[in-house]
Amino acid sequence: MRRVEHVMGFPVSVRVDDEGFPGAAVDGLFVWLHEVDARFSPFRPDSEVSRLDRGEVSEPSPALREVLDLCEEYRVATGGAFDIRLPGRGLDPCAVVKGWSVQKGAELLAAAGARRFCLNAGGDVVAAGGPWRVGVRHPEHADRLCTVLDLTDRAVATSARYERGDHIIDGRTGRPATGLLSLTVVAPTLTEADTVATAAFAMGAEGVAWAAARENCEVFAVDAGRRVLRSPGFPSAGERTASKAAG
C-alpha cells in the first residue's frame, strides 16, 4: 500500500509492505497529521500555538506541553543555540513538531499491525522492518546523493540550507547558522533524529560532535568547507557515494 499527501507544507508518503494492511489505518495517519498542522502551526492564527503566543490560552494541552518540554530540553542542552522563542519572532515549535508528529504517526501504523513500512515526511524518514535504503541529498547538487543508508527500525532526518536558505537561527547570536551545509542524524525515533539535527545545525560546526555524543545517535555532516564529518557507526550503504559530499 502506498499513499502521498501534502501536509504541514511538505509531501508525506507512506509505503506499507504488510499484505492486507487496512487502508483505514493509513487514513488515520493522515487525519492525525492534518490535526497536528491545524493545532500546532504558528502560521495559522487560530492554532493552539498562535493562541498561546497571544496569551489567549492559559494552559497548553498535554500534547503541546509535551512538545514545549522537548523544546526546553534542547534549548538547555545546546546552551541556547536551539530556541523556539527568538527575539522579534512568534512562538515557533515546528522544529520539534514535525519529527514528533510523524513519529507518533508511525506508532499509529505499528499499533494497527504494520511491521514493514517506510514513512517519509519531506525527506525525513521512519523505517520499520527492513533493511530500507534511504538516500541523503547532496547539499549543493539536487541531482546527487551525498550518502545512502541501510536502515532497519530507525529514523533519519537532515537539516540543511538548500531548501529554505539560512532559515535555522543560532539562538545565542540571533543570526543564521552557517557553519554547516547539511547535517544528518540517525536515531531510534524521528522525534530525536529531527530535533537533534536541527539543534546541532543551529550550533554550527561544534554541533557535529555534540550530536554524535548523544546516546544512540549517528551523524553525517558536510561543513561550510565541504569536509565530510561522520560518526563511526553511521550506517552508510557505500563509501563511494558518501565521498561525493566533498566534491
FENLINVEN-V427962 format. One record per helix or strand of 3 or more residues. SS is the DSSP state (A for helix, B for strand). FROM is the first residue (numbers start at 1). TO is the last residue. If there is no record, write none. Layout:
SS_FROM_TO ; SS_FROM_TO
This chain:
B_2_7 ; B_10_16 ; A_23_40 ; A_48_53 ; A_62_77 ; A_94_111 ; B_117_121 ; B_124_137 ; B_145_160 ; B_180_187 ; A_190_203 ; A_206_212 ; B_218_223 ; B_228_230 ; A_239_246
